[in-house]
C-alpha cells in the first residue's frame, strides 16, 4: 500500500516474493516532473503492485523519471518498462556500465567459474543457473540509461537531490541526499534490522574497505528522514553507521579466526564456519542462493584481510585456499 511520508513524498511497498528481503521500498517524489526511486524485480507481483500504487497516488506517468540506486535486479528490474517516451532512467555511471556489460551469458559463465574456484561444486552452480534473480528478473535490454556521477544534482520541484557515491554494496552505489528537507535515500547502503550484503566484485580490490569508507563519508550528513530500500525500520544515521562498522569488525574477526583454525580452506568452507542470521541447523541446509551470497560476503572479508597483509591465498588443484601470514 502506498504511504504518504510528506506532502510530496510517498513510499511504495513492492513485494519480493520468495526473497528473504520480503519487500522493496520504492519512493516517489511528486512534482511538475516526478521521480521514482527503485522499481522491484521484473516479475509479475512487483509489476502489479507498482502499477496499482502508482495509480493510487495519481502520478502523471508521462512526466515521471526513474532513479536507480544501484544495479541489483530488485532495484532495476522494472525500470525500462515503467518509463514512457520522453522520460529517463538514471543510474550511476559505474553501476550502469557494469549492468550493461554483465547481461551476457559469457559474463555469467565467467562468474560461475570463479565461484567454482572458491569452493562451489559445478553441480551447485548448474542448479543456480536458472534460479538467480539477478539473471532472470533483471531489466530487459535498454539503451536509454542516463549515467550520473558523484555530486550530480537532480532538480525535482523545490528539491535539489544530490548524488552521493557510496561504493561497497555495489561498486557504484548512489545515495540521494536532499539537504534542505534533510532526506537521504540510502538504497542498500544503510539498512535497519538487516545488514547490507557486501560481496567481492570483479575488478574491485577491497569491496568491504570501500563500504566502510562510504559509511564514514555519509555519517555526519544532517539527516532528519532516512529512507532505506528494505523494511520499514529507520532511525539515526550516525548510530546505524557505528552499528554496521561494529558488525563488520566482528565478521572480519570471524573470518580471520576461521583461517587460523583450519588453514588451507576455500572461501566456501570458511563461509560454512561463520555465524549467519539465517535459521538453518547447518551449512549443508543453507538454501543454495543464500550460500551464494554468504560466500560472496566471506570473500569480501577475506579480501579485506589480504589487502592488510593478514591472510594470503594460494591456488591448489583448481581451488583458492587461504592461509594466515
C-alpha positions as CSV (number, residue, x, y, z in Angstrom):
1,X,0.0,0.0,0.0
2,X,1.2,3.5,-0.9
3,X,2.1,5.5,2.2
4,X,2.4,9.3,2.2
5,X,5.5,10.4,4.1
6,X,5.4,14.1,3.3
7,X,3.4,16.4,1.2
8,X,5.2,15.4,-2.0
9,X,6.9,12.1,-0.9
10,X,5.4,8.6,-1.0
11,X,6.7,5.1,-0.1
12,X,5.5,2.3,-2.3
13,X,5.8,-1.2,-0.9
14,X,6.8,-3.7,-3.6
15,X,6.7,-7.4,-2.7
16,X,9.7,-9.5,-3.4
17,X,8.0,-12.9,-3.4
18,X,10.2,-15.8,-2.2
19,X,13.1,-13.4,-1.3
20,X,14.3,-13.1,2.3
21,X,14.2,-9.3,1.9
22,X,10.4,-9.6,1.6
23,X,9.7,-6.1,0.2
24,X,11.3,-3.2,-1.6
25,X,10.7,0.4,-0.5
26,X,10.3,2.4,-3.8
27,X,10.0,6.1,-3.2
28,X,8.1,8.6,-5.3
29,X,8.8,12.3,-5.2
30,X,5.9,14.2,-6.8
31,X,6.3,17.5,-8.7
32,X,6.0,19.0,-12.2
33,X,8.3,16.2,-13.1
34,X,8.2,13.3,-10.6
35,X,11.0,10.9,-9.7
36,X,10.6,7.2,-8.8
37,X,13.4,5.7,-6.8
38,X,14.0,2.0,-7.5
39,X,11.5,-0.4,-9.0
40,X,11.5,-4.1,-7.9
41,X,12.1,-7.3,-9.9
42,X,10.9,-7.8,-13.4
43,X,8.3,-10.2,-12.0
44,X,4.5,-10.1,-12.1
45,X,3.9,-9.5,-8.3
46,X,6.3,-6.5,-8.4
47,X,4.8,-5.2,-11.6
48,X,1.2,-5.5,-10.3
49,X,2.0,-3.8,-7.0
50,X,3.9,-1.0,-8.7
51,X,1.2,-0.2,-11.3
52,X,-1.5,-0.3,-8.6
53,X,0.3,2.0,-6.2
54,X,1.3,4.5,-8.9
55,X,-2.3,4.7,-10.0
56,X,-3.4,5.2,-6.3
57,X,-1.0,8.1,-5.9
58,X,-2.2,9.6,-9.2
59,X,1.2,10.5,-10.6
60,X,1.5,11.8,-14.2
61,X,3.2,8.8,-15.8
62,X,4.2,10.9,-18.9
63,X,6.3,13.1,-16.6
64,X,7.9,10.5,-14.3
65,X,11.6,9.6,-14.5
66,X,13.2,6.7,-12.6
67,X,16.4,6.8,-10.4
68,X,18.1,3.5,-9.7
69,X,20.3,3.5,-6.6
70,X,22.3,0.5,-7.8
71,X,22.4,-2.3,-10.3
72,X,20.8,-5.2,-8.3
73,X,17.7,-6.6,-10.1
74,X,15.3,-6.0,-7.1
75,X,16.0,-2.3,-7.7
76,X,16.3,-2.2,-11.5
77,X,14.1,-4.9,-12.9
78,X,11.0,-2.9,-14.0
79,X,12.8,0.3,-14.9
80,X,12.7,0.1,-18.8
81,X,9.0,-0.8,-18.9
82,X,7.9,1.9,-16.4
83,X,9.2,4.9,-18.4
84,X,7.2,6.4,-21.2
85,X,8.5,8.3,-24.2
86,X,10.4,11.4,-23.2
87,X,11.1,10.1,-19.7
88,X,14.5,9.0,-18.3
89,X,16.1,6.2,-16.3
90,X,19.0,7.4,-14.2
91,X,21.7,5.2,-12.7
92,X,25.3,5.8,-11.5
93,X,27.9,5.5,-14.3
94,X,29.9,2.8,-12.6
95,X,26.9,0.5,-11.9
96,X,25.2,1.3,-15.2
97,X,28.2,0.3,-17.2
98,X,28.6,-2.9,-15.2
99,X,25.0,-3.7,-15.5
100,X,25.1,-3.4,-19.3
101,X,28.4,-5.4,-19.5
102,X,27.1,-8.2,-17.2
103,X,23.9,-9.1,-19.1
104,X,25.6,-11.6,-21.5
105,X,25.7,-15.3,-20.9
106,X,29.5,-15.3,-21.2
107,X,29.7,-12.9,-18.2
108,X,27.6,-15.2,-16.1
109,X,29.7,-18.2,-17.1
110,X,32.9,-16.4,-16.1
111,X,31.4,-15.6,-12.7
112,X,30.2,-19.1,-12.1
113,X,33.7,-20.5,-13.0
114,X,35.2,-18.1,-10.4
115,X,32.8,-19.3,-7.7
116,X,33.8,-22.9,-8.5
117,X,37.4,-22.0,-7.8
118,X,36.2,-20.6,-4.4
119,X,34.8,-23.9,-3.4
120,X,31.3,-24.4,-5.0
121,X,30.8,-27.6,-7.0
122,X,29.9,-27.3,-10.7
123,X,26.6,-29.1,-9.8
124,X,25.7,-26.4,-7.4
125,X,26.4,-23.7,-10.0
126,X,24.3,-25.5,-12.5
127,X,21.4,-25.5,-10.1
128,X,21.8,-21.8,-9.5
129,X,21.9,-21.1,-13.3
130,X,18.1,-20.7,-13.7
131,X,17.2,-19.6,-10.2
132,X,19.3,-16.5,-9.7
133,X,17.0,-13.4,-9.8
134,X,20.0,-11.3,-10.8
135,X,19.9,-13.1,-14.1
136,X,16.2,-13.8,-14.7
137,X,14.5,-10.9,-13.0
138,X,16.7,-8.0,-14.1
139,X,15.7,-5.4,-16.7
140,X,15.2,-6.2,-20.3
141,X,17.9,-4.8,-22.7
142,X,17.6,-1.0,-22.8
143,X,19.9,1.6,-24.3
144,X,18.3,4.8,-22.8
145,X,20.1,4.9,-19.4
146,X,21.4,8.3,-18.3
147,X,24.5,7.9,-16.3
148,X,25.1,10.0,-13.2
149,X,28.2,10.8,-11.1
150,X,29.1,11.8,-7.6
151,X,27.8,15.3,-7.0
152,X,25.3,15.5,-9.8
153,X,22.1,17.2,-9.0
154,X,18.6,16.1,-9.9
155,X,16.1,19.0,-9.6
156,X,12.6,17.9,-8.8
157,X,10.3,20.8,-8.0
158,X,11.7,22.5,-4.9
159,X,14.0,19.6,-4.2
160,X,17.7,19.6,-5.3
161,X,18.7,15.9,-4.9
162,X,22.5,15.4,-4.8
163,X,24.1,12.1,-5.9
164,X,26.5,10.7,-3.2
165,X,28.7,7.9,-4.4
166,X,28.8,5.2,-1.8
167,X,30.7,2.1,-3.2
168,X,30.7,-1.1,-1.3
169,X,27.3,-2.9,-1.6
170,X,27.9,-2.4,-5.3
171,X,30.9,-0.7,-6.9
172,X,28.8,2.3,-8.0
173,X,26.0,2.6,-5.4
174,X,24.5,6.0,-5.2
175,X,22.5,7.6,-2.4
176,X,20.3,10.7,-3.0
177,X,20.6,13.5,-0.5
178,X,18.2,16.5,-0.2
179,X,20.0,19.0,2.1
180,X,17.1,21.4,2.7
181,X,14.5,18.7,3.7
182,X,17.3,16.6,5.1
183,X,16.2,13.5,3.3
184,X,18.6,10.6,2.5
185,X,17.5,7.9,0.1
186,X,20.1,5.3,1.2
187,X,19.3,2.4,-1.1
188,X,21.0,-0.7,0.2
189,X,23.9,1.3,1.7
190,X,22.2,1.8,5.1
191,X,19.5,-0.7,6.2
192,X,18.0,-1.4,9.6
193,X,17.1,-4.8,11.1
194,X,19.2,-6.4,8.4
195,X,22.7,-5.6,7.2
196,X,23.6,-4.9,3.6
197,X,25.4,-7.7,1.8
198,X,29.0,-6.8,1.0
199,X,30.5,-9.2,-1.5
200,X,33.5,-9.4,-3.8
201,X,33.2,-7.7,-7.2
202,X,35.4,-8.4,-10.2
203,X,37.9,-5.7,-10.7
204,X,37.5,-4.4,-7.1
205,X,40.3,-5.0,-4.7
206,X,38.5,-4.4,-1.4
207,X,34.7,-4.0,-1.5
208,X,34.5,-4.1,2.3
209,X,37.1,-1.4,2.7
210,X,35.2,0.7,0.2
211,X,32.0,0.2,2.1
212,X,33.5,1.2,5.4
213,X,34.9,4.3,3.9
214,X,31.5,5.1,2.4
215,X,29.9,4.8,5.8
216,X,32.3,7.4,7.1
217,X,31.5,9.7,4.1
218,X,27.8,10.0,4.9
219,X,27.9,9.6,8.7
220,X,27.8,13.3,9.5
221,X,25.3,14.4,6.9
222,X,22.4,16.3,8.6
223,X,19.5,13.8,8.0
224,X,16.0,14.0,9.5
225,X,14.4,11.4,7.3
226,X,16.4,8.3,6.4
227,X,14.8,6.3,3.7
228,X,16.3,2.8,3.3
229,X,15.3,0.4,0.4
230,X,14.2,-2.6,2.6
231,X,11.9,-3.0,5.6
232,X,10.1,-0.1,7.2
233,X,12.6,0.3,10.1
234,X,14.5,3.5,10.1
235,X,16.5,5.5,12.6
236,X,19.5,7.6,13.4
237,X,22.1,7.7,10.6
238,X,25.3,8.1,12.8
239,X,24.2,5.4,15.2
240,X,23.4,3.0,12.4
241,X,26.8,3.6,10.7
242,X,28.5,2.8,14.0
243,X,26.5,-0.4,14.4
244,X,27.3,-1.5,10.8
245,X,31.0,-0.9,11.4
246,X,30.9,-3.0,14.6
247,X,29.1,-5.8,12.7
248,X,31.8,-5.9,10.1
249,X,34.6,-5.8,12.7
250,X,33.1,-9.0,14.2
251,X,32.8,-10.5,10.7
252,X,36.5,-9.7,10.0
253,X,37.5,-11.3,13.3
254,X,35.3,-14.4,12.5
255,X,36.9,-14.8,9.1
256,X,40.5,-14.4,10.4
257,X,39.8,-16.9,13.2
258,X,38.4,-19.4,10.7
259,X,41.5,-19.2,8.6
260,X,43.7,-19.6,11.7
261,X,41.8,-22.6,13.0
262,X,42.0,-24.6,9.7
263,X,44.4,-23.1,7.2
264,X,44.0,-24.2,3.6
265,X,40.3,-23.9,3.4
266,X,38.3,-22.4,0.5
267,X,36.0,-19.4,0.9
268,X,33.1,-21.8,0.6
269,X,34.4,-23.8,3.6
270,X,35.2,-20.7,5.6
271,X,31.7,-19.3,5.0
272,X,30.3,-22.5,6.3
273,X,32.1,-22.0,9.7
274,X,31.0,-18.4,10.1
275,X,27.9,-17.2,12.0
276,X,24.9,-16.2,9.9
277,X,21.5,-14.9,11.0
278,X,19.6,-17.4,8.7
279,X,17.7,-20.1,10.5
280,X,19.4,-23.3,9.5
281,X,20.9,-26.1,11.7
282,X,23.9,-26.5,9.5
283,X,25.7,-25.1,6.4
284,X,24.5,-28.2,4.5
285,X,20.9,-27.0,5.0
286,X,21.5,-23.5,3.7
287,X,19.4,-22.6,0.7
288,X,21.7,-22.6,-2.3
289,X,21.0,-19.0,-3.2
290,X,21.9,-17.9,0.4
291,X,25.1,-19.9,0.2
292,X,26.0,-17.9,-2.9
293,X,25.6,-14.6,-1.0
294,X,27.3,-15.9,2.1
295,X,30.4,-17.0,0.1
296,X,30.4,-13.6,-1.6
297,X,30.4,-11.9,1.7
298,X,33.1,-14.2,3.1
299,X,35.2,-13.3,0.1
300,X,34.8,-9.6,0.8
301,X,36.1,-10.1,4.3
302,X,39.0,-12.3,3.2
303,X,39.9,-9.6,0.6
304,X,39.9,-7.0,3.4
305,X,42.4,-9.2,5.3
306,X,44.5,-9.9,2.3
307,X,44.9,-6.2,1.5
308,X,46.0,-5.6,5.0
309,X,48.6,-8.4,5.0
310,X,46.9,-10.8,7.4
311,X,45.8,-13.5,5.0
312,X,47.1,-14.9,1.8
313,X,45.6,-17.4,-0.7
314,X,47.1,-20.0,-3.0
315,X,45.7,-21.9,-5.9
316,X,45.9,-25.6,-5.3
317,X,44.3,-28.1,-7.7
318,X,42.0,-25.6,-9.2
319,X,40.7,-24.1,-5.8
320,X,41.8,-21.0,-4.0
321,X,42.9,-21.8,-0.4
322,X,43.5,-19.4,2.4
323,X,46.3,-19.1,5.0
324,X,47.3,-16.6,7.6
325,X,50.6,-14.7,7.3
